[in-house]
Amino acid sequence: MLFQASDKKLDMKGIFSFSLDTDLNEISSKFGVKIIARIRRHKDTANAVLNMAYYDGKTTELEAKLKKFNPKKGNYGYVASLDITRSKFLDSFSNFVTIPSVIVDAVLIEDGLTRVYFRFHSSVSKHLSSSFASDWSQYDLFSIEFLGPNDGFSESFAEISKKVPLYSVEIKTRVPGNDMDITDDIAMSIFGSTWEREVKYLIAGTIQAIYYDSRSLLKKDSRDVIEISTTDGIYQATFANPLIEYYMREAENRQIATLALPQRLIGNQFSFDVVIPKMLLTEFYSLIFESFKKFPEWKMELGQIVPL
């Protein structure tokens, strides 16, 4: 697992829930199932990638209820994609993830409720309160279930994994020389070749990330970077990386909910973890080994593969 040095720099975490008048919430309430979702917004469209494990004794009736979502059957669960382009939820969610430092770890539909797990830095608490008041309080049964200290990346995902079993898959690579571009790559030009980051969200092909840099190399005139906490070395910036973009795009195309993408660069040694539901491990391995062939110059290899 990554983030041993900067694990708790986002010093707060939270969980809030609400009710949406949708078939998915009704299905989760009636059948007692848990559906994990990953929200993806593009330039003109948006969708939720949905993953749900099989449930003994409920499969036939569930399939009838899920039919309108055109689910596919994987080895251990259903996968589907729901168009949410014109939903009120998308507006609320988009406003929420644009708050500096906020990273949504999971959206879980269970017991008739939609539950959002997230981490953030305490410096944006006022922005968070405004979001709850203006966006989320309008939903039925809105409740803030937890708002307090963050006890670590692994612990946060272990809590989610108790409901939907998760795995972390590490991939190690060496960045090819022509991709170590210190002039056009924001991360390289500002933070150099030693840093850690987490993907925050992807909108219209632009990936926003939170950077952890304890060396304080940031230039004061870096207009492309949001300073979240100079004391803690936390910044927000966009980035481009062909390998990460491939994983995010292909996971969405294959309807695999990727919950986290922490990354680390030390020199030209680049590694990243992908947190996914255990039920989609087999499908995800296919993506990995295809990427080995597609990006031979990155010299990829598997690192740690562990349950959370």
HELIX and SHEET records of a PDB file:
HELIX    1   1 ASP A   23  PHE A   31  1                                   9    
HELIX    2   2 THR A   59  LEU A   66  1                                   8    
HELIX    3   3 LYS A   67  PHE A   69  5                                   3    
HELIX    4   4 LYS A   88  VAL A   97  1                                  10    
HELIX    5   5 SER A  122  VAL A  124  5                                   3    
HELIX    6   6 SER A  125  SER A  131  1                                   7    
HELIX    7   7 PHE A  132  TRP A  136  3                                   5    
HELIX    8   8 PHE A  153  SER A  161  1                                   9    
HELIX    9   9 GLY A  177  ASP A  179  5                                   3    
HELIX   10  10 ILE A  186  PHE A  191  1                                   6    
HELIX   11  11 PRO A  242  ASN A  253  1                                  12    
HELIX   12  12 LYS A  278  LEU A  280  5                                   3    
HELIX   13  13 LEU A  281  LYS A  294  1                                  14    
HELIX   14  14 PRO A  296  TRP A  298  5                                   3    
SHEET    1   A 8 LYS A  72  LYS A  73  0                                        
SHEET    2   A 8 GLY A  77  ASP A  83 -1                                        
SHEET    3   A 8 ALA A  46  ALA A  53 -1                                        
SHEET    4   A 8 ILE A  35  ARG A  41 -1                                        
SHEET    5   A 8 ILE A 103  GLU A 110 -1                                        
SHEET    6   A 8 LEU A 113  PHE A 120 -1                                        
SHEET    7   A 8 MET A  12  SER A  19 -1                                        
SHEET    8   A 8 ASP A 140  PRO A 149 -1                                        
SHEET    1   B 8 ILE A 226  SER A 229  0                                        
SHEET    2   B 8 ILE A 234  PHE A 239 -1                                        
SHEET    3   B 8 THR A 206  TYR A 212 -1                                        
SHEET    4   B 8 THR A 194  ILE A 203 -1                                        
SHEET    5   B 8 PRO A 262  ILE A 266 -1                                        
SHEET    6   B 8 GLN A 269  PRO A 277 -1                                        
SHEET    7   B 8 LEU A 166  ARG A 174 -1                                        
SHEET    8   B 8 GLU A 301  PRO A 307 -1                                        
END                                                                             
